[in-house]
Amino acid sequence: MGTSQISQVTLVLLVVTLVAGTYGQTCPNQLSNLNVCAPFVVPGSANMLPNSDCCLALQAVDHDCLCSTIRIASTLPTQCNYPLSCGN
């Protein structure tokens, strides 16, 4: 696993921990089930389309849990003073 992939996994674990403090254990458990989606979100992966296991895991995550996780993850670079500009 390359440094970039390790950083991404670390970021996901950090976000799950932050969400756990807000939503108890249900949300982190739901998010941990998204590990089956990893092959579809790692940059450079040959798998471009998620399989049914990934889609089912995503659908099982509570809407508020998922939205809060995305919101928290999107604020981390600013909070960590890490300038980030993402292209299309």
C-alpha positions as CSV (number, residue, x, y, z in Angstrom):
1,M,0.0,0.0,0.0
2,G,1.5,3.4,-1.0
3,T,1.8,6.4,1.1
4,S,-1.1,8.1,-0.6
5,Q,-3.4,5.1,0.1
6,I,-2.3,4.9,3.7
7,S,-3.0,8.7,4.1
8,Q,-6.5,8.1,2.7
9,V,-7.2,5.2,5.0
10,T,-6.0,7.2,7.9
11,L,-8.3,10.1,6.9
12,V,-11.3,7.8,6.7
13,L,-10.5,6.4,10.2
14,L,-10.2,9.9,11.6
15,V,-13.5,10.9,10.1
16,V,-15.2,7.7,11.5
17,T,-13.8,8.6,14.9
18,L,-15.0,12.1,14.7
19,V,-18.5,11.0,13.7
20,A,-18.5,8.4,16.4
21,G,-18.3,11.2,19.0
22,T,-21.3,12.8,17.5
23,Y,-23.6,9.9,16.6
24,G,-22.6,7.1,19.0
25,Q,-21.7,3.7,17.6
26,T,-24.4,3.2,15.0
27,C,-22.9,5.6,12.4
28,P,-19.3,4.4,12.7
29,N,-20.5,0.8,12.3
30,Q,-22.5,1.7,9.2
31,L,-19.5,3.6,7.8
32,S,-17.1,0.7,8.5
33,N,-19.3,-1.5,6.3
34,L,-18.3,0.8,3.4
35,N,-14.9,-0.9,3.4
36,V,-16.3,-3.0,0.6
37,C,-16.3,0.2,-1.5
38,A,-12.6,0.8,-1.1
39,P,-11.6,-0.8,-4.5
40,F,-13.9,1.7,-6.2
41,V,-12.7,4.9,-4.5
42,V,-8.9,4.5,-4.4
43,P,-7.3,6.7,-7.1
44,G,-5.8,4.6,-9.8
45,S,-8.1,1.6,-9.2
46,A,-9.0,-0.4,-12.3
47,N,-12.5,-0.8,-10.8
48,M,-14.5,2.2,-11.9
49,L,-18.0,1.1,-11.1
50,P,-19.1,0.0,-7.6
51,N,-20.5,-3.6,-7.3
52,S,-23.8,-4.5,-5.6
53,D,-22.1,-5.1,-2.2
54,C,-20.8,-1.6,-2.2
55,C,-24.1,-0.1,-3.3
56,L,-26.0,-2.1,-0.6
57,A,-23.5,-1.0,2.1
58,L,-24.0,2.7,1.0
59,Q,-27.7,2.4,1.0
60,A,-27.6,1.0,4.6
61,V,-25.9,4.1,5.9
62,D,-28.2,6.5,7.6
63,H,-28.7,9.7,5.5
64,D,-27.7,12.0,8.4
65,C,-24.6,9.9,9.2
66,L,-23.4,10.0,5.6
67,C,-24.0,13.7,5.1
68,S,-22.3,14.6,8.4
69,T,-19.3,12.4,7.5
70,I,-19.0,14.1,4.1
71,R,-19.3,17.6,5.8
72,I,-16.7,16.8,8.4
73,A,-14.3,15.3,5.9
74,S,-14.6,18.4,3.7
75,T,-13.7,20.7,6.5
76,L,-10.6,18.8,7.7
77,P,-8.1,20.3,5.2
78,T,-9.0,23.8,6.4
79,Q,-9.0,22.9,10.0
80,C,-5.6,21.2,9.6
81,N,-4.2,24.2,7.7
82,Y,-3.6,22.0,4.7
83,P,-4.4,24.0,1.5
84,L,-6.3,21.7,-0.9
85,S,-7.7,22.5,-4.3
86,C,-9.4,19.7,-6.1
87,G,-10.0,19.8,-9.9
88,N,-12.8,18.1,-11.8
